[in-house]
Amino acid sequence: MDKFIIQGPVKINGTVEVSKAKNACLPILAGVLLSAKPITLRKVPKLRDINTMKKILEVMGVKITIEGDDWTFDASNITSTEAPYELVKTMRASICVLGPLLARFNKGKVSLPGGCAIGTRPIDIHLANLEKMGANIKIEAGYVNADTSKLKGVHLPLNFPSVGATENLMMAAVLAEGETVIENAALEPEVSDLANFLISMGAKITGVDTQTLHITGVKELHGTDYTIIGDRIEAGTFICGALMTGGDLLVKGFNPKHLDFVIDKLKAAGAQIEVGKDFVHVKPSKMKPLKLETHPYPGFPTDLQAQFVALMMTIEGYSLITENIFENRYMHVPELIRLGAQIELKGSTAIITGQAPLKAAPIMCTDLRASAALVLAACCTEGKTEIQRVYHIDRGYERIDQKLVDLGVPLERRNDGN
């Protein structure tokens, strides 16, 4: 099992290009099931979760050709409509194959999903609304079994703007009969990227970037050649790293508008950030304490909460952050405390007393974003910090160790033999 060893403290300096967004790529990979025509995706990131989705598609009969970072898919001869437990258990996003399978093949069998243990993330919104579209759904032996004579377009008011449900239902609707209206749809940029991908294949979708999506079903979708958006969460992670360490960092390859709320909050707290069309330039800054709450987009993203806890550790004074999305997303806090951080949890709120001296200690990754927070904290810690179970960070950050080394971080990846 791999681990990182980081010698701190160190400044994160230089230029980094973020990879394409994992959270956009995964549903788009599921979306290739919707067409029998060739589909090419550019600059697909090399990530554990992406490789898991690749295996799921291959089990179903999708032929995948890889040339460098460009992947071409041929889903013309699907041999199975089942996503097996051995693969689905490691990744929640695999449930997104259910909508495409029902839309094109009128049936699908998907194991109940796994992923990070950060709290309850039920798929009832997915299933209840697919039933409204005409799907017959049974949960048997840990699998979702679904079939339909034909999905029908209907009115779908979501009781919560779930990203995964919005994506699944949108993909189900593009081949359904008639018009589907999704109200209270998730606004995340990754949802809009999926919509734009489907539109490039001939889907009829209006209301992109709004909370009301209108989808008129078509008989079939054609192929496409598509490039996924840059990863705003990776960009936000590097921005935090530069601010924590007093570095001078150019972060490029993404749309800064996707982080408007985050950047505005940082600037208000004293961060020196220059914003361009596809980059931000972070300069050494003296910041004031922050007070934040996680909310669905365009609010503060839960996927940056852990990294901001790490950032708040370096800011003099008392900072507060409240987690409103997942009830178990403070598993990084005990590990940060092992380094010397002063953090008190009161319910869903973390109270951080900044600038406590940090000393190296063995720490352990517990989920994807917690891992990023621990790596950033290690860059501010005196001595050699050993970070175990870094397979979590490999799920969502492409070549994170090499990128940090290129930015001047003394980081070594080792295998401890376990």
Helices and strands as residue ranges (DSSP letters): E 2-8, E 14-17, H 22-31, G 32-34, E 39-42, H 48-60, E 63-67, E 70-74, E 82-83, H 85-88, G 92-97, H 98-105, E 107-111, H 124-132, E 136-140, E 143-147, E 155-157, H 163-173, E 179-183, H 189-200, E 204-206, E 212-216, E 224-227, H 232-245, E 249-252, G 256-259, H 260-268, E 272-275, E 279-283, E 291-293, G 302-304, H 305-312, E 318-322, H 332-338, E 342-346, E 349-353, E 363-364, H 368-378, E 383-388, H 391-394, H 400-406, E 411-415
